Amino acid sequence: MNSYFARCEQQANYWLRNRPVGVCVYTGKYGCVISLSTEAKERGLKAGMRLNDAMAVCPDLVPVESNPTRYREYHTKIINLLLEYSKDVVAKSIDEAIINLTNYPHLDPLTIAKQIKRAILERVGDWLTCSIGIAPNAFLAKLGSVRGKKLDGLLMITHQNIDEILRPLKLGDMPGIGANMSYRLERAGIKTPLEMRYAGPDKLKAIFKGIEGIYWHYRLNFIETNIAAHDYRGMQAMRQISKEKRQHINYIDQLFMTLCLTLEKRMVKHKFYCKSVGFTARYDDGTRWDDAFAVTTPVQDAISLMRMIRLRVDKFEKLHNTGHIFNTEITQMRVGVTNFVNNGNMLYSLFEDMDRKETALKTMHEIKDKFGSDKLIRAIEMTDGKVIKDVIGFGSVKDLTELDYKK
């Protein structure tokens, strides 16, 4: 989907259409712009800019506070529409999905793509445009969707035209190739995606220092590697903190709680308990504080996560006679969990007690999803009488329990 969050806002509010719109988690002076409308991009704005910087470049920018519920609702409608064309649909993110037509050889993919584009406009929203790539594997289809934005939002990549499509591209133009990997490839003598396509799998394996190099050979040579969603190895919840927000230590404490609650909800959904926990705080001066530890009894609930991290932070502060780890200089905070076990792999004595707690947590989150997050609130979720603000990112949607796809 093109400029997804911004176009959802323009879809919902007619008066935002044809105007430069910037969607922000917070619309304060130092809020971060997370999505821009096409009109804003044409003014030279980039996602990730601070709102005050964006306004300096484009004074008529309309800042809009993000509405995660709205984006999930449109996402659900779009996925349900795609399921009418194939039962094999993988939602890769809030604004991206893969439709596997391998088992529908009698269908013309170009015709299907045009029908989907038209159906989204007619049945979901007349301001919600998309770009579709068609190819024998998911990676090249994504590349086609990116390169096809200037070609009426539709591009098919085949054995006949792939070299022509890759020839003008730089390494950094390919999804998944960042600055560091571009540098590594160039040092090995591979300067372009076309050269990368014709490099042998063994050479790419040596450059990437692992099997990922072979996967890149597969991707550029029409072999599928990543259409299915991957299993969890770990989960993390992370948030940037604007200068405006970190002025008050209460906000830092509330954010820490929010991150732990987010992980609780994800683990409850998947019936996971974690045996390893990590915490990272980055500061305005460029320094960071990291901690990772194993737990003897697997945990799932936010209160346990918060208590264990706080105890270790307090112990570190006393042992090393340092200042407070949780302070108003934090610019980024992350809580991570990994080393999962499910309730079926736990000792009965542990399982019996944890199963009761898990059932209660699951019921609570189901009520929140159905009736709203403010209809049932635990004491730890209260802050000045308000429920902590919901947020959403462009990453994986496998944790969005609100989504009820038709299958």
MOCORSUL-V888625 format. One line per field, one symbol per residue. burial: I if it has 24 or more other C-alpha atoms within 12 Angstrom, else O. A space follows every 10 residues. Layout:
burial: ???
//
This chain:
burial: IIIIIIIIII IOOOOIOOII IIIIIIIOOI IIIIIIIIII IOOOIIIOII IIOIIOOIOO IIIIIIIIII IIIIIIIIII IIIOIIOIII IIIIIIIIII IOOOOOOOIO OIIIOIIIII OOOIIOIIII IIIIIIIIII IIIIIIIIOO OOIIIIIOOO OIOOIIOOOI IOOIIOIOOO IIOOIOOOOI IIIIIIIIIO IOIIOOIIOO OOIIIIIIII IIOOIIIOOO OOOIIIIIII IIIIIIOOOO IIIIIIIIII IIIIIIIIII IIIIIIIIII IIIOOOOOIO IOOOOOIIII IIIIIIOIII OOIOOOOOOO OOOOIIIIII IIIIIIIIII IIIOOOOOOO OOOIIOOIOO IIOIIOOOIO OOIOOOOOOI IOOOOOOIII IIIIOOIIII IIIOIOO
//
